[in-house]
Amino acid sequence: MLNGFPDLISEAAIFEKNCSTISAIIYATAKGQSTVEVKGDDLSHKNIDTFFAKEFRLKTMNEWDANTFESHLGNQVSWGMFTGRSLSGKKTASAILNTLIKGKIVNMTEIANELKKKLGTEEEPFEGEVPLDKV
């Protein structure tokens, strides 16, 4: 996280070339206001705010929210996948990660087992693999 640097497009270009890409400039705005005022009417001005706004890397937050902050940085993960052999710790690892990111665990094996109960009867239980489109 950078604080106070860079101020100019040329400084940002040097930083991104030699250090790291700046994924976003995040401004705190007044509560209820979703825009940042760019002072002056010359949008060709060489300030970094104008440059990042043109590239859609200028973001605003009107109150602190960790999820919004992560989203602005591009750090949101839609899906994660745990795979491994039986008894390798998939369930344990996914439960630990779930407590950290407050996600939802989708256990395909448990879903398939529930579907087997619905697809079969007590007299004739469902045998074989549940079709993936059903899961």
Residue pairs with C-beta under 8 A, 6 or more apart in sequence:
2 15
2 22
5 11
5 15
6 12
6 14
6 15
6 48
7 47
7 48
8 46
8 47
8 48
9 46
9 47
9 48
9 51
10 46
11 48
12 22
12 48
12 51
12 52
15 22
16 22
22 52
22 57
23 57
23 73
23 74
24 52
24 57
24 58
24 59
24 72
24 73
24 74
25 48
25 49
25 52
25 57
25 58
25 59
26 59
26 60
26 61
26 69
26 72
26 73
27 36
27 58
27 59
27 60
27 61
28 60
28 61
28 62
29 35
29 36
29 60
29 61
29 62
30 62
31 62
31 63
32 62
33 60
33 62
34 60
34 62
35 60
36 49
36 53
36 58
36 60
38 49
38 50
38 53
43 50
43 54
44 50
49 58
52 58
59 72
61 68
61 69
61 72
67 76
70 76
77 101
80 94
80 97
80 103
82 90
82 93
82 94
83 90
84 90
91 107
94 105
95 105
97 103
98 104
98 105
108 135
111 135
112 129
112 130
112 135
115 126
115 130
115 134
115 135
116 125
116 126
116 130
117 126
119 126
119 130
119 134
120 126
120 127
